[in-house]
């Protein structure tokens, strides 16, 4: 199982699970990242933070720590 942080630019993956707890997990879900949704990795900053993705038709920037909580397949 890989995390969203490990995915290179240009790849599309499907979210299989969120590993966060409490308010952090709720914030990620409120951004539209839920189990079964497709995520396209658009850009990764030079030091890996933030990661720019497309979810449900809109652009979203995620911190590296948040991207590590999103397990994908």
TORTI-438753 format. One line per field, with one value per residue: residue number from 1; x, y, z of N, C-alpha, C, O, CB in turn. Coordinates in Angstrom, 3 decimals. Glycine has a CB too. Layout:
num [NUM:...]
n_c1 [X:...]
n_c2 [Y:...]
n_c3 [Z:...]
ca_c1 [X:...]
ca_c2 [Y:...]
ca_c3 [Z:...]
c_c1 [X:...]
c_c2 [Y:...]
c_c3 [Z:...]
o_c1 [X:...]
o_c2 [Y:...]
o_c3 [Z:...]
cb_c1 [X:...]
cb_c2 [Y:...]
cb_c3 [Z:...]
END
This chain:
num [1:2:3:4:5:6:7:8:9:10:11:12:13:14:15:16:17:18:19:20:21:22:23:24:25:26:27:28:29:30:31:32:33:34:35:36:37:38:39:40:41:42:43:44:45:46:47:48:49:50:51:52:53:54:55:56:57:58:59:60:61:62:63:64:65:66:67:68:69:70:71:72:73]
n_c1 [0.854:0.625:1.325:-0.186:1.800:3.989:3.501:4.359:4.423:1.715:0.414:-2.583:-4.484:-6.418:-8.151:-7.779:-7.900:-8.061:-5.713:-5.590:-6.528:-9.380:-9.909:-8.104:-8.444:-11.135:-10.915:-9.497:-11.381:-13.435:-12.356:-12.940:-11.629:-12.137:-12.771:-12.368:-12.396:-10.960:-7.687:-5.590:-2.213:-0.770:1.403:4.517:6.164:9.618:10.880:9.077:6.838:4.239:1.960:0.341:-2.862:-5.586:-8.898:-12.084:-12.596:-11.492:-8.663:-6.237:-4.112:-1.958:-0.449:2.645:2.561:-0.198:-0.663:0.667:-1.107:-3.008:-3.882:-3.318:-4.170]
n_c2 [-1.183:2.151:5.638:8.841:10.717:9.411:9.112:9.741:12.721:13.276:10.820:8.909:7.903:5.797:6.437:4.407:4.274:6.312:7.295:9.041:10.684:11.807:15.349:15.945:13.913:14.413:16.971:16.363:14.721:16.595:18.121:16.660:14.301:11.107:7.595:5.610:7.652:9.157:10.483:12.837:13.410:16.443:18.361:18.438:20.122:21.283:20.438:18.595:19.544:21.769:19.199:19.202:18.397:17.018:16.695:15.429:17.242:19.707:21.794:21.163:21.792:19.964:19.449:17.791:16.141:15.657:14.312:11.942:10.558:9.569:6.711:4.926:3.159]
n_c3 [0.000:-0.918:-0.165:-0.879:-1.027:-2.143:-4.840:-8.203:-10.347:-12.629:-12.476:-11.950:-9.239:-6.999:-4.022:-1.222:1.532:4.499:6.852:8.954:12.103:13.979:13.933:11.844:9.925:9.336:8.160:5.801:4.547:4.219:2.212:0.022:-0.404:-0.274:0.402:-2.485:-4.398:-7.324:-7.723:-9.191:-9.508:-9.888:-9.563:-7.799:-5.303:-5.227:-2.778:-2.016:-0.708:-1.016:-2.314:-5.344:-6.383:-8.360:-7.571:-7.841:-9.916:-9.176:-8.279:-5.756:-3.023:-1.011:2.162:2.841:5.099:5.311:2.899:3.378:4.949:3.308:1.851:-1.125:-4.199]
ca_c1 [0.000:1.418:0.653:-0.268:3.087:4.943:3.070:4.998:3.561:1.046:-0.295:-3.912:-4.636:-7.704:-7.985:-8.286:-8.139:-7.463:-5.160:-5.574:-7.439:-10.124:-10.125:-7.263:-9.142:-12.352:-10.529:-9.177:-12.649:-14.165:-11.763:-13.426:-10.803:-12.787:-12.484:-12.898:-12.300:-9.719:-6.863:-4.522:-1.105:-0.403:2.740:5.117:7.167:10.973:11.181:7.987:5.771:3.060:1.635:-0.867:-3.643:-6.928:-9.875:-13.474:-12.644:-10.877:-7.257:-6.079:-2.733:-1.902:0.836:3.263:2.054:-1.557:-0.557:1.114:-2.246:-3.936:-3.398:-3.865:-3.861]
ca_c2 [0.000:3.380:6.870:9.837:11.418:8.624:9.024:10.753:13.627:12.762:9.563:8.916:6.811:5.751:6.424:3.169:4.443:7.471:6.797:10.097:10.566:12.968:16.537:15.914:13.043:15.124:18.048:15.744:14.295:17.804:18.593:15.800:13.102:10.016:6.276:5.320:8.779:9.227:11.662:13.021:14.199:17.432:18.917:18.269:21.165:20.725:19.732:17.667:20.151:20.909:18.359:19.719:17.303:17.308:15.809:15.774:18.353:20.948:21.735:21.174:21.647:19.237:19.374:16.465:15.362:15.209:13.344:10.666:9.900:9.095:5.462:4.809:1.942]
ca_c3 [0.000:-1.011:0.235:-1.944:-1.067:-2.928:-6.234:-9.053:-11.111:-13.812:-12.251:-11.346:-8.278:-6.295:-2.568:-0.627:2.963:5.172:8.112:9.966:13.242:14.446:13.103:10.639:8.974:8.948:7.245:4.513:3.948:3.822:0.953:-1.054:-0.536:0.439:-0.148:-3.811:-5.327:-8.113:-7.466:-10.168:-8.960:-10.897:-9.342:-6.480:-5.100:-5.197:-1.532:-1.750:0.080:-1.028:-3.463:-5.985:-6.957:-8.845:-6.942:-8.175:-10.854:-8.731:-7.858:-4.307:-2.554:0.251:2.836:2.786:6.242:4.986:1.803:3.947:5.600:2.271:1.252:-2.480:-4.958]
c_c1 [0.895:0.606:0.660:1.052:4.095:4.634:3.738:3.971:2.947:0.270:-1.660:-4.019:-6.011:-7.443:-8.582:-8.602:-7.498:-6.979:-5.151:-6.590:-8.177:-10.241:-9.282:-7.945:-10.403:-12.026:-10.215:-10.463:-13.470:-13.623:-12.192:-12.619:-11.406:-12.460:-13.147:-12.778:-10.955:-9.020:-5.758:-3.455:-0.615:1.041:3.202:6.202:8.550:11.332:10.046:6.813:5.413:2.974:0.348:-1.577:-4.957:-7.859:-11.260:-13.578:-12.063:-9.457:-7.169:-4.604:-2.758:-0.515:1.334:2.729:0.638:-1.532:-0.107:-0.030:-3.218:-3.305:-4.098:-3.476:-3.751]
c_c2 [1.239:4.567:7.838:10.591:10.724:8.589:10.113:11.595:12.911:11.480:9.790:7.695:6.885:5.636:5.123:3.328:5.732:7.006:7.832:9.859:11.888:14.117:16.561:15.081:13.744:16.231:17.488:15.304:15.494:18.396:17.722:14.538:12.025:8.702:6.104:6.445:8.747:10.552:11.692:13.896:15.122:17.901:18.560:19.327:20.533:19.968:18.798:18.246:21.507:20.047:18.913:18.579:17.833:16.246:16.306:17.031:19.663:20.716:21.893:21.016:21.009:19.323:17.937:15.575:14.841:14.150:11.972:9.887:9.303:7.884:5.250:3.490:2.268]
c_c3 [0.000:-0.512:-0.938:-2.098:-1.992:-4.426:-7.065:-9.821:-12.313:-13.600:-11.614:-10.452:-7.639:-4.798:-2.024:0.854:3.444:6.536:9.226:11.065:13.468:13.473:11.825:9.561:8.458:7.946:5.855:3.807:3.484:2.526:-0.228:-1.251:0.358:-0.250:-1.512:-4.818:-6.057:-7.846:-8.519:-9.534:-10.067:-10.752:-7.940:-6.363:-4.956:-3.918:-1.110:-0.982:-0.510:-2.296:-4.054:-6.694:-7.518:-8.271:-7.299:-9.032:-10.361:-8.225:-6.342:-3.971:-1.171:0.856:2.768:3.912:5.975:3.893:2.304:4.597:4.596:1.589:-0.078:-3.106:-6.432]
o_c1 [1.808:-0.622:1.429:1.378:4.962:5.441:3.697:2.802:3.578:-0.482:-1.862:-3.684:-6.690:-6.615:-9.726:-9.457:-6.512:-7.735:-4.739:-7.412:-7.645:-10.622:-9.704:-8.016:-10.704:-12.767:-10.619:-10.607:-14.138:-14.345:-11.838:-12.891:-11.216:-11.930:-14.328:-13.035:-9.937:-9.657:-5.066:-3.748:-0.099:1.814:2.399:7.069:8.649:12.024:10.045:5.883:6.284:3.794:-0.638:-0.978:-5.385:-7.641:-11.579:-14.530:-12.137:-9.094:-7.922:-3.918:-3.481:0.483:0.551:2.475:0.305:-2.299:-0.464:0.077:-4.154:-2.328:-5.319:-2.584:-3.495]
o_c2 [1.358:4.519:7.668:11.052:11.385:8.079:11.285:11.224:12.052:11.083:10.731:6.583:7.908:4.836:4.778:2.621:6.195:6.397:7.522:8.948:12.959:13.919:17.140:15.501:13.672:16.422:18.067:15.498:15.415:19.096:18.022:13.773:12.025:8.696:6.408:6.223:8.360:11.601:10.694:14.999:14.649:17.845:18.400:19.422:19.359:18.952:18.272:17.516:22.376:20.156:19.078:17.876:18.942:15.049:17.475:17.800:20.660:19.617:22.652:20.191:21.452:19.276:16.994:14.389:13.721:13.189:10.951:8.673:8.604:8.008:5.375:2.791:1.379]
o_c3 [0.818:-0.444:-1.884:-3.192:-2.562:-5.203:-6.689:-9.928:-12.930:-14.489:-10.847:-10.861:-7.724:-4.362:-2.318:1.388:2.871:7.293:10.344:10.978:13.175:12.319:10.824:8.406:7.267:6.982:4.847:2.600:2.453:1.816:-1.368:-2.176:1.574:-1.362:-1.682:-6.002:-5.482:-7.754:-8.722:-9.073:-11.079:-11.708:-7.021:-7.232:-4.598:-3.981:0.003:-0.637:-0.496:-3.207:-3.336:-7.508:-7.199:-8.459:-7.084:-8.898:-11.079:-7.806:-5.733:-4.573:-0.278:0.138:2.652:3.700:6.362:3.949:1.715:4.774:4.983:0.851:-0.169:-2.627:-7.244]
cb_c1 [-0.969:1.886:1.335:-1.407:3.668:4.981:1.537:5.953:4.357:2.033:0.537:-5.042:-3.531:-8.583:-8.666:-7.280:-7.594:-8.488:-3.768:-5.833:-6.665:-9.513:-9.829:-5.852:-9.506:-13.054:-9.308:-8.226:-13.459:-14.096:-10.233:-13.447:-9.301:-14.317:-12.955:-14.304:-12.477:-10.013:-6.265:-5.059:0.064:-1.335:2.749:5.696:6.827:11.952:11.460:8.507:6.189:1.808:1.486:-0.529:-3.913:-6.985:-9.683:-14.281:-14.020:-11.721:-6.415:-6.922:-1.994:-2.299:0.729:4.803:2.063:-2.428:0.419:2.211:-2.979:-4.261:-3.639:-3.387:-4.934]
cb_c2 [0.002:3.623:7.504:10.823:11.522:7.222:9.136:10.077:14.859:12.544:8.642:8.925:6.864:4.557:7.679:2.053:3.241:8.666:6.308:11.436:10.155:13.459:17.767:15.339:11.683:15.714:18.817:14.533:13.462:18.847:18.609:16.557:13.386:10.232:5.179:4.951:10.124:9.064:11.643:13.655:13.277:18.620:20.460:16.807:22.020:21.822:20.734:16.520:20.294:21.756:16.833:20.863:16.210:17.336:15.750:15.965:18.581:21.591:22.836:20.050:23.028:17.777:19.861:16.582:16.223:16.397:13.854:10.911:10.884:10.230:4.249:5.963:0.856]
cb_c3 [1.234:-2.462:1.479:-1.663:0.341:-2.403:-6.337:-10.040:-11.581:-14.866:-11.374:-12.433:-7.196:-6.798:-1.906:-0.815:3.758:5.306:7.889:9.325:14.520:15.656:13.910:10.959:9.638:10.190:7.800:4.710:4.948:4.930:1.060:-2.321:-0.155:0.510:0.816:-3.692:-4.574:-9.634:-6.007:-11.496:-8.421:-10.816:-9.545:-6.270:-3.851:-5.390:-0.421:-1.012:1.563:-0.898:-3.062:-6.983:-5.900:-10.418:-5.394:-6.904:-11.241:-7.640:-8.570:-3.641:-2.521:0.051:4.311:2.879:7.525:4.548:0.740:4.972:6.489:1.221:2.201:-3.358:-4.730]
END
